[in-house]
Amino acid sequence: MPISLFWGYVAIAIFMTGDGIELAYLSRYLFDAGYGEKEISLVFTLYALTAAISSWLSGGISEIYGPKKIMLIGVVSWIVLHTTFVQFGITGNNYLLILLSYSLRGFAYPLFFYGFYVLVVQQTPAHRLASATGWIWSMFTIGYGITASFLSGITVPLYGYINTLWLSLAFAAVGGIIVFFCVKAPAQDTEKPLTLPPRQKFGEISKGITLIFEDVSISLALIMRILCNVTLFGFPIFMPILFTKEAGYTSEQWAWIWGIFFLVQPVTNVLWGIIGDRIGWIYQMRWFGFFGSAITTTAFCFLPLFFPGNMLVATFCALLLALTLTSFVPMGAIFPMLAPKHKGAAVSVQNLGGGLGNLIGPAIATFMFSLSFSMQSVVIAFSLLYLFGGVLTFFIRDPQPAAKEEHARASAEYHSEAP
């Protein structure tokens, strides 16, 4: 972890707690409010679509205007849109406003999260990048997964879902305050020429798209990035319904299972980052990530159905799924190393893949539900996508630098610049 950005990591954990509080209960809440599976999945799909667009733009505009400014814009936007979502959408039981406000809120969190991602890439040596990004995802998991899931599991039964949603505003605001007062942007960011001609600004942003067509490995990495989180963002749409309607679990038990799924990830994110720096980024993602997740995704759905209401079985499956999904940590290091002369644009491509990864799970679920496929069929489709991703890893260029070579290069640069 870059120590200079310590408080930024803390801010990520706190902000993402606010962003993830509704996740474990939202689909079930909408279901109980009278909305069908297709209407619920559409809410998540549009949210994921706006998040995908924002994720792509965040890398380029962070390069131009500075990551810290973009993070603060994300916080303010999130607070305004979340207030609209709760007050006029959820409380008013207005589906159109739920759809509109929640979808627009999808623009906000990527600005905060991926703005910080750019800061980390700017300040981390290449041979340590997987470890540094592993810490980012650990903080993401602590907030979005662990704290948010367990907190909602406690507050929803005690205070109700609406009051829990209002609580998330406090976490988002605190995260923004920490960034404002405690996170310092690199000196070069304050010198970004904001007076660049519009054409040049557009060129900086559009490079995040042109790279995809200029490098086959970037294209393959983008597809892999899209696929690696299909379960993470696809499962919350229908798994709460499947577990509580068909597998014999209560809503509170599901919240705890989903929280346990995230519980080990802060440790495994960091460990997989360190392991990947040693055994190989591509090798790790191929065997433990894609092929491993194909197995654990299926197990997470079907084993609890065979052992209904059994918390031990569900917990075991959640831990296995978490172990395989977190092995994708080196993905964040691959993109800037595939295009070392255009790291900002490469991060934008990575962000685009992350945003589209948020989208593909909900989109597949929406499409298959519209054709009357079962929830189990959607899970099988997710597993097949992981198998496809594993095959793609055999065709991508390995950009991982050798640690010794990187140390030698950094040392040479230091001595050449020394007085």
Residue, then its C-alpha position, 0 to 999 in steps of 0.5 A: m500500500p502506498i503509505s502516502l494514500f493511507w487515508g484514501y484507502v480508509a475513505i474508500a472503505i467508508f464510502m463504499t459502506g454507504d454505497g453497499i448498504e442496500l445491496a443485500y436487501l434491495s431486490r427482496y424489498l422490491f419483490d415484497a413491494g409488488y415488483g416482478e423479477k423482470e422489473i427488479s433486474l431492470v433496475f439493477t441493469l440500468y444502474a450497472l449501465t450508467a456505472a459502466i459509462s462513468s467507470w470508463l470516463s473516470g480514468g480520462i477525466s481524472e487525468i485531465y482534471g485531477p483524481k481528487k476533484i473527480m472523487l469529490i464530485g462523485v461524493v456530492s453527486w452520490i448524496v444528492l441522487h441517493t436522497t432522491f432515490v430514498q425520499f421520492g422513489i423508495t418511500g413514495n413507492n414510485y417505480l419510475l423514480i426508483l428506476l431513474s434516481y438509482s440509475l443516475r446514482g450509478f454515475a457517482y460511485p465510479l467517479f469516487f472509486y476509480g478516481f482513487y484508482v488512478l491516484v494509486v496507479q500514479q504513485t505505485p512502482a510497476h512490480r508492486l502494482a498488483s499488491a497495491t491494487g489488491w489493497i484497493w479491492s480489500m478496502f472496497t470489500i471491507g466497505y461494500g461487502i463486509t460492513a455494509s452487509f453485516l450492518s444492514g443485517i443488524t439495522v434492517p430488523l431493528y430500524g427498518y429498511i428505509n432508516t437503514l438507507w438514510l444511514s448510508l448518507a452518513f458513511a458517504a459524507v464521511g468518506g468525502i470529508i476524509v478525501f477533502f482534508c486528508v488525501k493529497a493529490p500528486a504535484q503534477d495533478t495540480e499542474k494539469p492544463l485545464t485550458l487544453p483545447p477541447r479537441q485535445k481533452f477529447g483525445e485524452i479521454s477517447k484514448g481509452i477507446t482507441l487502445i482497445f482497437e490498437d492492441v489485441s491483448i488490451s481487447l482480450a484483457l477488456i473481455m476478461r475484465i468484464l467477465c471476472n465479476v459477473t457473479l459478484f454483481g449478478f447474484p444480488i439480483f436474484m440470489p436473495i429471492l432464491f435463498t429465501k423462496e427456494a432454499g429455506y433461508t430467512s432474509e437475515q440469514w441471507a444477509w449474513i451469508w452474503g456478508i461472510f462471502f465478503l468477510v475473507q476478501p480483505v485478506t485474500n485480496v492482499l494475499w492474491g496480489i502478493i501471490g500473483d506478483r510471484i507465481g504470475w498474474i495470468y497463471q493465477m487468473r486462469w486456473f484459480g480465477f476463471f476455472g475456479s470460479a466456474i466451479t464455485t459459482t455453480a456450487f454456491c447456487f446448487l449445494p444450498l438447494f440440496f441442503p436447504g436452510n443449512m448455514l454450514v453448507a451455505t457458508f462453506c460455499a460462500l467462502l469458496l466463491a470468495l477465494t476464487l473471485t479474489s484471485f482476479v486481483p492482478m487484473g488491475a495491474i495488467f492494463p497499465m502494464l500492457a500500455p505503459k506509455h498510456k497508463g491513464a487510458a489503460v486504466s480507463v479501459q480497465n474501468l470500462g471493463g469493470g463497469l461493463g462487468n457490473l452490467i453483464g450479470p444483471a443484463i444476462a439475468t434480465f434477458m433470461f428472465s424475460l425468456s422465462f428461464s429459471m434462476q438456476s439456468v442463469v447461474i449455469a450461464f455465469s459458470l459457462l462465461y467463466l470457462f470462456g474467460g479461462v480459455l481467453t487467458f491462453f491468447i493474451r500477452d503477459p505484461q508482468p515485469a520481473a521484480k529484479e528487472e524493475h528494481a534495477r530500473a528504478s535504482a538506475e533512474y534514482h542514481s541518474e537523477a541524484p545530485 
